[in-house]
Amino acid sequence: MTMHQPIASNNSADALKPRAKREDFQSADDKDMLRAARDLTKDLGEARGSIYWPDMLISTAAGYGGIALAILTSNLAVAIIAGLVASLALYRSLMFIHELTHIHKSALPGFRLGWNLLVGIPLLTPSFMYEGVHVIHHKRTQYGTIEDPEYLPLALMKPWSLPLFVIVALLAPIALIVRSGVLVPLGLIIPPVRRLVWERASSLSINPDFRRKPATGDFAKRVRWQQIGASLWAIALIVSPSVIGWKPLLIALAVVSFTALLNQLRTLVAHLWENEGEPMTVTAQFLDSVNVPPPGIVAEIWAPVGLRYHALHHLMPSMPYHDLPEAHRRLARELGDGSTYEGANHPGMFTLVGRIARSTMLPR
């Protein structure tokens, strides 16, 4: 594998220090860091409904309110601003699907149901599309391998793969409508279509080789009602132009397309994408993942609900998003400059996109 030069920080002295690299921990963990992550955060980790509920509800209300304003106003500038606000707000609401895959099933009573009714089903991404899938991405022996539904070695692919990876997200809303409104009902009468939709189009994954296994037990029951709800809503969207015209649907599609684009950009920089398929230690997974910590505030917009601490999340997957900033402060203070922990901290999206883009241009 091609070795890459470390990213320099804005501080010239820091630029001279070597960064910890994934290759250095491919076969052995940094046990001191793992021990610190465990010991320094023992009092954290309880999901607090007093934070989750208001955050999700306010974001969702702002999102739908923005769409309504964009539809109803005759002022183009107001419509664009309202649509942008709606996209960002719904993006934050949508990212709670990530929390749902990690919090204990008994935590936050009613939150999973409420999120699905308010966000998951209306945006045609009910929680079953992530539950049971995302956890594979966190398994020690499967992260970064061909079995990982959320991993592609993007940094090792062709240069044209990056813009294609991002731009295809614009089509996500239409694809979701076709999936739930056409293919799922068709699968009720054609079993091969039903099997194909489940295996290939029922998970929020980026690995084209991933095939989803059948749902079983209580999870299969949750899938059933969420699937029915999403299909009914998708069918309503398909027939809506004949009742209320095309404007509401087209504006809503534009808003959600921008949300999907932003999420795809975040996905692009969530990891360094430099693994060629071999199993990795927890430390190597951490260093292949990305933190974009403060003081900058822009990352809180494009990586909301704790996702700016994505590398830290890979150290402590069950840590609720509202505790990640404090966990980061403790680890950064304890482990200090030049530590392995610092090796996963990066300055921002543009630096990361540039790093991955340069990597795709290297000869192999």
N, C-alpha and C positions, 0 to 999 in steps of 0.2 A: 504494500500500500504506500502511496505517496505521502511523505511527511509534509506537514504544513507549518509555516512559521506562525508563532503566536501573535495575537492581535495586540498592538500597542495601545495603551490607555492614553488619556490626554496628558498625563503627568510624565515628563521626560524621564524621571528617575524610575518610575514604575515600568516604563517601556523597556528598560534594560534588564528587568527581572524575567527569568523564564517562567512561563505559565505551565502549570501541571497539564499533562496531556493524557488523553484516553489510552494511548499505546503504552504508557508507563504503568498502567494498572489493569492491563488486559487479563492477567492471570492471578493477581493478588490485590486485595482490597487495602485501602488506607484505614486500618482498624481504629486509629486514634480519632479520625473524623467520624466514623460510624458510631464510636462510643460516645463522642461528644454530642452527636445528634440525638442519641438516646437519653443521655444523662441531663442535658441542659433543657430539655423540653418536657420533662415528666409532668409538669403542672399544666401543660397545654393539651389541646386535642379534643375538647368537648364542643360539639357543634351547638351553637346558640341560636335558638329560634328567634330571639329578639333582634338578631342581626340578619339572619337568612330571610325571614318573611318580609320585613320592610324593604330590604334591598331588592328582592325579586319583584314585589308588588309595585313599588315606585318605578322601577325600570320598565316593567311591563306596561303600566299605565302611560308612561311618557312615550313609549314606543307606539302604542295604538293611538294615542292622542295625536302624535306627530303624523301618522298616516292619515287620520281623519282630517286634520288641518290641511295637509297637502292635497287631499281630494276635494275639499270644499272651497278652498281659496281660489280666487281668480288671478291672484298676484303671483307671477312666476318666481320672483325672488323669495317670497314667503314660502312657496311650495317647495323650493329647493332646500331652504334652511330647515323647514319642518321635516322633509324627507331625510335629511342628513341626521338630525336629532333622533328621528325614529329608528334609523338604521343602527346608530350607536347604542341607543337604549335597548332595542330588541336583541342586539348582539350580547349585551351584558346579561339580559334575561336568559338568553339561550345557553350561555356558558354555565348556567347552574346544572345543566345535564352532566357536566363533568363531576360536580360535587355529588350528585345522586348516585354515581357509580361507586363512590368511596365511603360515604357515611353509612353507619350501621343501620340496618333496616328498621330498628326500633327507635332510632334518633329522629327528631323532628316529625312527630306524628302528623300525618296529613300533608306534609310538604310535597312528597312525590306525586300524590294525587292532584294537589292544587297546581303544581307546576305543569303537569301533563294537560290539565284542563285549560289552563290559561296560556301556556306557551308551547308545549310539546306538540299537541294536536293541531292548534291553529297554524303553527309553522311547519306542520307535517314532519316533525322530527321527534316523535314520542320517545320516552326514555328507553324503551326496549331496543332502540337502534344503537344504543351505546352500552347499556347494561349487558354484562356477559361477554362483551367484546373488548372494551377498554382494559379490563383486568388482565387480559393476555399480554398487553403491552407492558405490564408491570412485572410479569413473571421473569425471574432471574434467568432461566434457561431459554426464554423465547424472545425477549427484547432484542430487536435489531436483526432477528433471523427471518427466514422465509415464512415462519409461522406467525409473525407479528403483523396484525392487521393494520397497524398505524406506523409502519416504518418502510421507507424506501431510501436507498443510498443516493439521495439526490445530489450530494456533493461529488459523487463519482460518476454521474451520468453525463449526457451530452448537454452542451450549453442551451440548446433549444428546449430542453425538458423543463427548465425553470419557468419561463413565461407561459408555456403550455399548462403546467401544473397550476399556476395562479389563475389564468384567464378562464379555464374550464369551469371554475367555481361560479362564474356568472350564469351558467346554465342550470345551476343546482335547483332553483325554485321550480322551473319547468319540469325538470326530471322528477322532482318529488311529487308534483301534481300527477304526472303520468304514472308514476309508480303506484300511488295510493288510489288514484281515481280511475285508472284503467287496468293496470296489470294485476293488482290485488283482486278486484272483482272477477277478472278473467280467470285468475287462478282457482277460483271457487269451482269452476266447471272444467278446467283443464289442468290436471295434476302436474304435468311437466312444467307448466308455467308457474304454478304455485311453488314448486321446488326450486326453480331457477330464481324467482324473486326472493325467496328466503335466503338462499345461499349467496347470491351475488348482489342483491339490492336492498338488504334489510339491516345494514350496519354502516355506521359512519366510519368507514375505513378508507385508506389510500393505497393499500397493497392489492393490486389487481389479481394476485394469486390466492388471496384469502377466500375460503369457502366456509360459510357459517354452518355450524352443526345445529340439528333440530332442537327446538326449545322443549323443555320437559317440566313436569310438576307445576308448582305454583307460578313459576315464571311464564309457562305457556298460557296460563289463564290471564296474566297481565298483558301478554302480547295480544291475546285475542281481543280484549276490550279496547286497547289502545289502537289496534289495527282497524277495528270497526269505526272508531271515532275519526281516525285520520282519513279513512276512505270516504265516509259520509261528508266530511268537510271538503275533501278534494273534489268530489262530485259536485258539491254546491258551488265551488269556485269555477268549475268547468262550465256550468250552466248559467252562472251569474251574469255574463254579458248580455244574454238574451232578455234579462229582467231589468238590470240597472245600467246597462251599457258597458263599454270597455274601459272607461277611464279609471274606475276604482281598482279593477284587477291589474291594469298595467302599472299604475302607481305603486300598488302593493308589491308587485313583482320586482319593480325597480328598487324599492327599498330593501327587500329581502335579498336581492342579487348583490347589492353593495355590502350587506351584512355577510353574505357568504364569501365575497371577495376578501373582506377584511379578515375573516376567520382563516381563509386559506393563506393569506400573508402571514398571519400569526403562526399557523402550522409550519410554514416554510422555515421560520426561525425558532421554532420550539426546540429543535435539536441541531446538531452540526451535520448529521446525516453522513457520517464518515465510516460507518461500519459496513463491512462486506459480507455479513451474514453469520459470522461466528458468534457463539455465546459470549457474554461479557459479564465481568464482575459488577457488583453494585456501584463501586467507585467509577468504573469505566462507563457505565450507563449515566452516572451523574455528570461526568465530564463531557459526555456526548450530548448532554442536555443543557439548557440555557436558563440562567437567571439574568434579569435586567432590573437590578435593584434601584432604589432611590439614590441620588436626589432627584433625578428626572421624574416628571409626572406624566409624560406622554405615554409611557408604557402601560400605565393604568387604564388608558383608553383602548389601546390595541391588544392588550393582554389582561383583560379584567378578571375579576373573581379569583384572584390569587395566581393567575397564569403567568404573571411576570416572574414568579418564583418557580418556574417549571422544573429546574434542576433540583431544587430543594424538595419539591413535591415528589420527585423520584426517590429521594432518600426517605421521605415520610409520607407515603401515599394517603394515609388516613387522616392526616392533619387537616382540619377545616381551613378554608381559605382565609378566614379572619385572623387566624393565629400564625399564618406564615410570615407576615412582616416581623413579628416579635421573635419568632424562631430564627429568622435570618439575622436579626440584630445580635442575638446572643451568640450564634455560631461565628459570625464575622468578628465580633469582639474577642471571643475566646481563642479562635484559631489564628487570627491575624493576617497581615499582609504576607504574600508569598506562600500561603498554605494551599493544600489541595482544594479546599473549599473555595478559595478565591478564584481558582482556575475555571469555574463554571460561570463567573460573573462577567457580563458583557455590557458595553455602553449603550446599545440601542439597535433598532431594527435595520437601519441602513448599513451599519457596519457588518451586521450578520449576513444580510443579503449579499453584500459585496464579497465577503469571505467565501460564501458558498458559490457565487458566480465565478470567482477566480479559480476555485477548485475544479469546476467543470471544464475549465479551459486548459488544465494541465494535461500534458501527454501521458498516456497510460499504455 
